Amino acid sequence: MTPDESRNILLIIIQAYPQFAKQASKELYALWADKLKKGDFKRTKHLLDKHIEASSYPPAIADILVIADDRFEKTRQMISSWNISVESTRKPSLDELPWSDEMKAAFKQRQQQKTYHVPNNEEFKKKAF
């Protein structure tokens, strides 16, 4: 997050929670700015908006800070590399999945195990009476 974006977050907090500004010091603002620089602006602002809607108390840094992280993007790229559409209703075959042979064998073994049927209320009543 840029310094301007950090200031934007702090200004929103001050506007939504005037008591925050009354209790804050330069050291507190410096702490917030230092911690916010590690964050993702859009996601942090989204959490701040949700916090404002839900709470009458100012947030703690941990309540709203979303660390800039590319795990979501990496996951999306990995799924795309599997050449499997997330929206697809077709289940991929076991051979299409990027799993180790050991994992595929364990999955096949689990599929072949007998599963047990849990009766619904009607079936249970018929058997019980």
MODELLER restraints for C-alpha pairs under 7 A, 6 or more apart:
rsr = mdl.restraints
at = mdl.atoms
rsr.add(forms.Gaussian(group=physical.xy_distance, feature=features.Distance(at['CA:1:A'], at['CA:36:A']), mean=6.57, stdev=0.5))
rsr.add(forms.Gaussian(group=physical.xy_distance, feature=features.Distance(at['CA:1:A'], at['CA:37:A']), mean=4.61, stdev=0.5))
rsr.add(forms.Gaussian(group=physical.xy_distance, feature=features.Distance(at['CA:1:A'], at['CA:38:A']), mean=6.28, stdev=0.5))
rsr.add(forms.Gaussian(group=physical.xy_distance, feature=features.Distance(at['CA:1:A'], at['CA:39:A']), mean=5.55, stdev=0.5))
rsr.add(forms.Gaussian(group=physical.xy_distance, feature=features.Distance(at['CA:1:A'], at['CA:40:A']), mean=5.72, stdev=0.5))
rsr.add(forms.Gaussian(group=physical.xy_distance, feature=features.Distance(at['CA:1:A'], at['CA:41:A']), mean=5.51, stdev=0.5))
rsr.add(forms.Gaussian(group=physical.xy_distance, feature=features.Distance(at['CA:2:A'], at['CA:37:A']), mean=6.24, stdev=0.5))
rsr.add(forms.Gaussian(group=physical.xy_distance, feature=features.Distance(at['CA:3:A'], at['CA:37:A']), mean=6.97, stdev=0.5))
rsr.add(forms.Gaussian(group=physical.xy_distance, feature=features.Distance(at['CA:5:A'], at['CA:41:A']), mean=6.50, stdev=0.5))
rsr.add(forms.Gaussian(group=physical.xy_distance, feature=features.Distance(at['CA:6:A'], at['CA:33:A']), mean=5.85, stdev=0.5))
rsr.add(forms.Gaussian(group=physical.xy_distance, feature=features.Distance(at['CA:6:A'], at['CA:36:A']), mean=5.92, stdev=0.5))
rsr.add(forms.Gaussian(group=physical.xy_distance, feature=features.Distance(at['CA:6:A'], at['CA:37:A']), mean=6.74, stdev=0.5))
rsr.add(forms.Gaussian(group=physical.xy_distance, feature=features.Distance(at['CA:9:A'], at['CA:45:A']), mean=6.67, stdev=0.5))
rsr.add(forms.Gaussian(group=physical.xy_distance, feature=features.Distance(at['CA:13:A'], at['CA:58:A']), mean=6.95, stdev=0.5))
rsr.add(forms.Gaussian(group=physical.xy_distance, feature=features.Distance(at['CA:14:A'], at['CA:20:A']), mean=5.95, stdev=0.5))
rsr.add(forms.Gaussian(group=physical.xy_distance, feature=features.Distance(at['CA:14:A'], at['CA:21:A']), mean=5.55, stdev=0.5))
rsr.add(forms.Gaussian(group=physical.xy_distance, feature=features.Distance(at['CA:17:A'], at['CA:58:A']), mean=5.91, stdev=0.5))
rsr.add(forms.Gaussian(group=physical.xy_distance, feature=features.Distance(at['CA:20:A'], at['CA:58:A']), mean=6.43, stdev=0.5))
rsr.add(forms.Gaussian(group=physical.xy_distance, feature=features.Distance(at['CA:36:A'], at['CA:65:A']), mean=6.74, stdev=0.5))
rsr.add(forms.Gaussian(group=physical.xy_distance, feature=features.Distance(at['CA:38:A'], at['CA:67:A']), mean=5.75, stdev=0.5))
rsr.add(forms.Gaussian(group=physical.xy_distance, feature=features.Distance(at['CA:38:A'], at['CA:68:A']), mean=6.30, stdev=0.5))
rsr.add(forms.Gaussian(group=physical.xy_distance, feature=features.Distance(at['CA:39:A'], at['CA:65:A']), mean=6.01, stdev=0.5))
rsr.add(forms.Gaussian(group=physical.xy_distance, feature=features.Distance(at['CA:39:A'], at['CA:66:A']), mean=5.24, stdev=0.5))
rsr.add(forms.Gaussian(group=physical.xy_distance, feature=features.Distance(at['CA:39:A'], at['CA:67:A']), mean=4.10, stdev=0.5))
rsr.add(forms.Gaussian(group=physical.xy_distance, feature=features.Distance(at['CA:39:A'], at['CA:68:A']), mean=4.82, stdev=0.5))
rsr.add(forms.Gaussian(group=physical.xy_distance, feature=features.Distance(at['CA:40:A'], at['CA:66:A']), mean=5.77, stdev=0.5))
rsr.add(forms.Gaussian(group=physical.xy_distance, feature=features.Distance(at['CA:40:A'], at['CA:67:A']), mean=5.70, stdev=0.5))
rsr.add(forms.Gaussian(group=physical.xy_distance, feature=features.Distance(at['CA:40:A'], at['CA:68:A']), mean=4.46, stdev=0.5))
rsr.add(forms.Gaussian(group=physical.xy_distance, feature=features.Distance(at['CA:43:A'], at['CA:66:A']), mean=6.09, stdev=0.5))
rsr.add(forms.Gaussian(group=physical.xy_distance, feature=features.Distance(at['CA:44:A'], at['CA:64:A']), mean=5.49, stdev=0.5))
rsr.add(forms.Gaussian(group=physical.xy_distance, feature=features.Distance(at['CA:44:A'], at['CA:65:A']), mean=5.14, stdev=0.5))
rsr.add(forms.Gaussian(group=physical.xy_distance, feature=features.Distance(at['CA:44:A'], at['CA:66:A']), mean=5.16, stdev=0.5))
rsr.add(forms.Gaussian(group=physical.xy_distance, feature=features.Distance(at['CA:47:A'], at['CA:64:A']), mean=5.10, stdev=0.5))
rsr.add(forms.Gaussian(group=physical.xy_distance, feature=features.Distance(at['CA:48:A'], at['CA:64:A']), mean=5.41, stdev=0.5))
rsr.add(forms.Gaussian(group=physical.xy_distance, feature=features.Distance(at['CA:94:A'], at['CA:104:A']), mean=6.88, stdev=0.5))
